[in-house]
Amino acid sequence: MIKPTLEMRLKMRERPQHRVPVMYEKWQDLLFLHWEYDPQAIQRTLPKGLYVDTFEDRAYLGVVPFFMRDVRPRLFPSILRVPEFLELNVRTYVYDRYGTPGVWFYSLDANHYLAVRTARLIFNLPYFYSNMSAEFNPANNEISYSSYRYGTDPNLKTNFRYRPISEPSLAKPGTLNFFLIERYVLFAYSNHKLYSGRVWHNPYQLAEVEVSNLNENVLCLDGFLPRSRVPDHKIMSHAVEVDIFGLEELD
């Protein structure tokens, strides 16, 4: 097992060579909320072959609501294009035995049924069909965002209200922002096999964020005890254009 170095983390920003994307997407108005969590507790939730990634010995649970825009496959993009939908994911940060840093998803809620079924089938990711809505207030750039996962307790609806309060800038390598946000690999597990998938986009432009309303109900849906405190880290990004590459089975 190799732990990722800063050099390895920086290298993940490079676009994969000799590979062709399977999909293109735009991720917009992403809110990143993170709570510190016991690394050993996180490790117990991971499949064999993945290891909890830590920053100064601290592990994190993340909750990320955002807008999916212009989702289209490389083949037949005009026919299979999905103009937009909402997505909310719960994640943590991991690496494999080669030291590849990435993201492990506990859940991904979306309000587009076909997108949910396709992502489950092609990417082996735990997508859930959910009732979601969002409103944008142009007067102050504030976004109101809500999500309810069908078939769960109606009291466990998740809500956010957020807006940027600074000019955007890039995360500095070696900082907590860089550790949490600059991730270009996802891991998936199916039929006792571990897979990795690459994404590529320009580095996030990050803005400080004001969050005036939030709850942690989505953590409860995924089996985690609520933190019952404000997030230990919060940041947002306006948008990135993303290339999505197919899954590869890991040795």
Buried (B, 14 or more C-beta within 10 A) or exposed (E): EEEBEEEBBEEBEEEBEEEEBBBBBBBBBBBBBBBBBEBEEBBEBBBEBBBBBBBEEBBBBBBBBBBBBBBBBEEEEEEBEBEEBBBBBBBBBBBBEEBBBBBBBBBBBBBBEEBBEBBBEBBBBBBBBBEBEBEEEEEEBBBBBBBBBEEBEEEBBBBBBBBBEEEBEBBEBEEBBBBBBBBBBBBBBBEEEBBBBBBBBEBBBBBEBBBEEBBBBBBBBBEBEEBEEEBBBBBBBBBBBBBBBBBEEBE
